[in-house]
């Protein structure tokens, strides 16, 4: 049998690195990580730390992009990681659809950063962002399935493989169809909370992460914790081996890799047994929400109006653009007044 030619070896290597779908042009060496989460929760800080950039974080206006490279060896093309960040907390949910498309879906991971120091905002932030992201991802999976059913099927199988086949909760969870990591930030503040409050937050986040097939970990300004987070992000961005370490002690920073937790270890919602029956819930997720919000009622302020008008933010001032904006605003007001007079005249004539 003749030996392989250099061309055949090179061709085999390219096929090996491909995503497994014909004609898609995607390679394992190019991945994307999408950061969403609490406003001022530390998303930018984590990204800069992962990219070894020693610069102060700036407020994220809407949807921002940066990238990083990582060398794999001598004369081998560097891996590329695309980092997307959604600003504004839950106020810009529509922008989630921009980076995540049916073409990019297979290389995407989601990182949800939640501010542990603001527990009353935690559930609504988490719920709104996860529901919006999951809904869009599910739509993109369906769209992908119409053009490449094999790729869509492989994605579903891959995400299910994070949990062992004999795991008792395998049929009780509803995992994201792309990798999801939930990070609780500002642990240095959270650790000084009352122990019962910490228990509620820890157990709730463990349940949500387990239900969605996500990894869960806490971080702060501590260098040791930031290094652990950096390792997790590098795994998503560059395919580095996944950590198997685990910490479920509520008195320490949680660190639980996807698939390693269980409902039996998490336990029931932290509420007296005689009160469980009073909480009318249609699903386990709704039950946990009701229990959590009894301890940390959400603020009545509409979170969707949390972000101010970026066009009027002095941080992004542009004299020529701002002058034109003022002129257009004046023209718009004049148009509104003239339109209002016209409608009143029509009503009067009729």
N, C-alpha and C positions, 0 to 999 in steps of 0.2 A: 504494500500500500504506500503510495507516494507521500512524502512529508508535506506539511502545509507550507504554502508560500507566505512571504512577508505580508502580501496584500490580504490573504485569507485570515491571517492572525490579527491584523489591524481591524478587518471587518468584524471579526468575532468579538473583539474588545469593545467596539462601538455598540454592537448589539447588546452586549452584556450590560453596558452602562445606560442603555435606553430605558425608558419607563415601562416598556413592555407592550406598547401600542404602536401599530404601524402608522407611519406618516405623521406622527404628532410632533416630532422634532424636540421633544422635551427630554432632558437628561437629569439623572439623579444629582449631578454636580451643580444644579441650579434650582434653588428652593426659595420659598417666600414665607416670611413670618409676619403676621398681622397683629399688631398690638391694639387692643381696645380696653376700655375700663373707666374707672373713676376719674373725674376731672381733678388735675393736680395730684394724681395718685402715684406718680413716679415712673410712668411708662418711658419717657424720654431718658431718664437717668439710667434705667436698665439697659436700654438700647446702646447708649454711649459707653456704658461699662463693658458690654459685650463686644463692642468694636474697638475697645482700648483708646477711646477718644477722651483726652483730658480737657474738657471744655464745659462751661456751665450750661445746664439745660435751659432752653428757651420755651416759652409757652407754645403749645401746638395749636395753630389756628383752626385748621379743618382736617385735611388729610395730607400727611407728609410722607415723604419717601427718602430713603437713603439705602446704601448697600455696603456690603463687606466682602472681602475675598479671603480665601484661605488656601495656602499652598499644600498640595498633597505629596509632592516629591519633586525631585530634579527633572526638569524638562517635561513636566506634566501640567496641563492647564489647571489654573486655580479654580477651586469651587467658588461659586458666586451665591451670596445670600441677599435677597431683597427684603428690606425691612419697611413695612408700612405702619403708620400710626394714625389712629383716629382721635382727633381732639374733641373737646366739648362734652365729654361724658356721654350722655344719652341724647344730646340735642341734634346730632347729625347722623341719625341712623341710616338715612337714604344713601350716604356715601359708602356704606359697606359694600354695595354692589359694584363699585368701581374697580377695586383690585381683584375681587374674586369672580372669575368668569369660568365658563365650562372648559376653556382652553388652559387656564392656569390652576384649576382646582386641585389637580393631582400633586402639585408641588407645594400646596399651602398648609400652614399650621396657624392656629389661633392662640394668642396669649391674652387672657383676661386678667387685668390688674385691678384689684379691689382695695380701696383704702380702709384698712382695719380700724383706723382711728375715728372713722365716721360710721359707726354701725347702723345708725338710722337711715342712712342713704344706701347701705350696702345691698339690701335685697332688691329694691327697685332698680338700681343700677345694673346689678347682675341679671335680673329677670329680663329687662328691656333689651339689653345687649345680646344675651344668649338667644332669646326668642327671635330677634331680628336676624342674627347671624345664622342660626340653624335653619330658619325658614328660607333664607337665600341659598344656603349651601344645598339644602334638599332640592330646591328648584334647579340649581346648576347640575346636580347629580342626575336628575330626570332628563335634563337637556342633553347631557353627555351620553346618557343611555340610549338616546335616539340615534346618535351618530356613531357611538362606540360602546356597545353593550358590554363587551369584554372588559374594557377599562373600568366602567362603572361597577361591574360585578367584583372585580379585583379590589377596588377601593373598599367596598362593603366587607369583603372577606378579611382584608388586611386590618381594618379597625377592630373587627371582632376578635382577631387573633391576639389582641392585647390582653384578653381575658382567657384563662385556661378553659379548655372544653368542659372540664368537670367542676367549674366554679358554680357554687349553688345559686348565684345571682344572675347567671348568664341570660336567663329569659325574663328577668325583672328590670333590666336597665334599658336605656334608649340612647346609646352612645352617638356622639357627633361622628359624622362620616369623614371628618378630617381631624388630625391630631389637635387636642385642646389641652392647654395648661392654664390652671387658675393660680394666680399669685396674690397672696395677701401682703400688701405693703405696709410700711410703718409699724412693724412689729415692736419696735422699741417703745412706742406709745401704748400699743395694745397690751403689752405684757404687764402694765400697771393697772389694768382694769380689774374689777372685782372678779373673783374666781368663777362665780356662777355665770356671769355675763360672758366670760371667755369660753366657758363650757358650751353655752348656747351657740356662740359664733363658730367655734371649732366643729362641733357635731353637725351643725347645719351645712357648713362648707364641705365637710367630708361627704355628707349625703349627696349634695348637689354634684360634686366632682365625680363621685362613684356612679351616680345615675347617668351622667353624660359621658362616662368613660374617659374622664380627664385626670391628669396629674394635678396634685395640690401641694403648694409649698408657701411658706411665709418668708419674708425677707425684710431687711431694714438697711440702715447705713453701715451695718457691721460688715467688715471685709470678708469674714468667713462665710456669711450668708450670701453675700453678693457673688462670691466665687461659685457657690453651689448653684445659684440661679444662672450664672453665666454658663456653667456646664450643661444645664438643661436646655438653654436657648441654643447653644452650639450643637446639641444633639438634633434639634429641630432644623437648624439652618444648614448644618454641614454633615449630618448623618453620623456624628460621633456616637460611640456606644452609650446606650441608655443606662443611667444609674439604677441600681436595684436596692439602694438603701431606703429605709423607711423609719419614720418617727411619728407616732400617733399620740404622744404625750401632750396634753393640752397645756402643760406647764413649760413646754419647749416649742421652738418653731416647728410647725408641722412640715413633713416632707414625705409625700406618699406618691409613688409612681403609679400611673394608670394600671388598673387591673389587680393591684395588690391589696386593696381594701375590701371590706365585705359589710353587708347590712348587719350581720350578727355582731361584728366588732364595733360598728358605729353605734348600734343600739337604737332604742326608740326615741322619739322626740323628747327633749327635756321638759316634761310637763307632768304634773301629778296624774296618776292613773284615773282617778275619778273625774278629771277634767277632759280627758281624751274624747270621751263620748259627747261632750258638749260642743266640740269643734266639728262642725259639719263640713267635710271635705270629700271631694269626688276622686282624689288621687293622692298618693303618698307625697308628691311634690307640693300639692295644695295644703296638705296637713302640716308639713314642715314650714311652709310659708306662714300659716296662721299662728303656729307656735312662736316662730321667730318674731313676727310683728306684734305679738303680745308683749314681748320684752323690749323690742326696739320698733315702736310705731313709726312708720315713714312720715317724713315731713309733708305738710300739706302743699308746700310750694310746688308748682308744676316744674318738674325737672327738665322738661323739654324746652323751657324758656330760660334755662340756666345761663346760656351763653349770650354775651352782648353782641351787638352788631359789629362785626369785624371791620366793616367799611368806616366806622367811626373810631376805631381803636388807634390812638396816637402812635402806637408801636409800629404801625404800618403806614404812616403818613407819607403821602406823595403830593407835593404842592400842586402840580399841574392836574393830576387826576382828581384831587380833592376839589379844586376850583371848578372843574368840569362837572363833578358830581353835584356841587351846590347849584350850578346853573341848571342842570337837569332836574333837580328836586324842585327848583322854583318853577320851571316850565310845567312840571307835573302838577303842582299845586294850582297853577293858573288854569291848566286844562280841567282839573277837577271842579274848580269854581265855575268856569264857563259851561261845563257839562251840566252842573247842577242847576244853573239858571235856565239852560235850554229845556231841561225836563220840567221845571216849574212852569215855564211858558207854555209848553205843550199841554200840561194838565189844566192850566187856566183856560186855554183856547178850547179845549174839549168840553 
